[in-house]
Amino acid sequence: VGTRVEATHKVMEQIEERFRKVVPAEWIANGFMWRDGVSSQSSFGGMEGKSGSSVGTFMASLCPRNERSMTVPQINEKLRPALADIPGITRLSLSGGGINAKIIGASKPMTLNIYGYDLTDTSAFAERIKRLMEKEMTGFRDVTISLDMARPEFHVVIDRAKAGAMGIPVQTVADTVNLAFGQNKSAVYREAGDEYDIVVRLRDEDRRAEPDLANLFVRTANGEPMRLSNVAHFEKKPGPLQIDREDQQRLVKVEANITGNDLGKATRALSKRLAEIPVPAGISTAFGGSVKEQKESFMSLVGALLLGVMLTYMVMASQFESLTVPLIILFSLPFGFVGAIWVFALTGFSLNITTFIGLIMMVGLVVKQAIVYLDYALQLIDNDGWDVKEALKEAGRVRLRPILMTVSAMIFGFVPMAISTKQGSEFWQPLALTIIGGLLVSTVITLVLIPAAYYLIYRNKRNPETADTP
């Protein structure tokens, strides 16, 4: 804080030079831009929303993923050591968000909110959490604290005993200091329909240093002037540039990027370590940002999954005019989830919003095969009087080819998405592989366990039309 914009400009020039060495020119699609000094009124967001002459922002537009050999997180990992030794950089933050995310000042994936009124205690606890994430845990990068205690302040500490003896109220001291070093609206000047506030305060040369504060005069109860230094002393302390609040509580955020891990695992690991740290009185913590949004999204997706299963059951119950047959068909659904889990284990993907959407899509696709199988078997049993066991065998023989053709068509339809390396493949690959894994396993279950389950339940079933035949 307080760094001149010229010094920030020189640092940004060095960042550009290092960036050119790490990132090949052919990977840069539409060039790059950087800015030294960010205004609080500008829509061009600084680092974590910070502004001032000491803040610089560098952004680059890269070519599509399939035209370069490294992802954005991998490029960031190479940039960190290259930029770390530049003189003058006190805080460095790298992210892979688009330009829109930078303009609105989007936060990092991992956000821990710390609530507390005393900023000194809250700041100390936030620093402890930051050291924990940087030194004792892996997978966290660019750990920052939103509270910036870099603003020098003079605190006027009033000797209440002396002030009371002199008949000087604390409010009088506060008003005097505010009038001299702040400003006080004393009148309004009006001209041609416009209004201008007239404020009163000391001249710039009279309010620059601690002696100017000590030489202020306050009036005692009998009207006599007295130097402020006689009833108060002054402490120079760092103060916050700004105080954030949420739900009428003071808030300090500890934010970090995540590498080599997914957000869910990182959250669980940090929660486990936080449980081992004693929290000072008056301070509480809660996860925010992407962690909070992910939890809320998962709750909505769980509700959508349950609703999809319920609607699927209701449709099948009306189609088969039975409450048991749909349950047998839904028996293949858990094995579809098992197939998706196997895919997670083989590919390294995790259960996130994208793969959860794949699970919801898989519900309708998985039960389709069992419906095709049992629908034909029930026709043989109910309409043609077949024995249950023989009907299931015949349905397996007749329906095997349509089932395999249908599953193959769906799987091959998702293969291009699963093997794609183009822009956006980070989203489509997990979704496609989740559905493919679920279809493969559930198809085997449909052809083996579904007829076995139906036979165990309905093995004594006989056609009503042939039940009385001698």
Secondary structure as UniProt FT lines:
FT   HELIX           5..22
FT   HELIX           25..27
FT   STRAND          28..38
FT   TURN            40..41
FT   HELIX           47..49
FT   STRAND          52..62
FT   HELIX           65..67
FT   HELIX           72..84
FT   TURN            87..88
FT   HELIX           99..103
FT   TURN            104..105
FT   STRAND          110..115
FT   HELIX           119..131
FT   HELIX           132..136
FT   STRAND          140..145
FT   STRAND          151..158
FT   HELIX           160..165
FT   TURN            166..167
FT   HELIX           170..181
FT   STRAND          184..191
FT   TURN            192..193
FT   STRAND          194..200
FT   HELIX           204..206
FT   HELIX           210..214
FT   STRAND          217..219
FT   TURN            221..222
FT   STRAND          225..227
FT   HELIX           228..230
FT   STRAND          232..239
FT   STRAND          244..246
FT   TURN            247..248
FT   STRAND          249..258
FT   HELIX           263..274
FT   TURN            275..276
FT   TURN            281..282
FT   STRAND          284..288
FT   HELIX           289..320
FT   HELIX           325..330
FT   TURN            331..332
FT   HELIX           333..347
FT   HELIX           353..384
FT   HELIX           388..419
FT   TURN            423..424
FT   HELIX           425..458
FT   TURN            459..460
FT   TURN            464..468
//
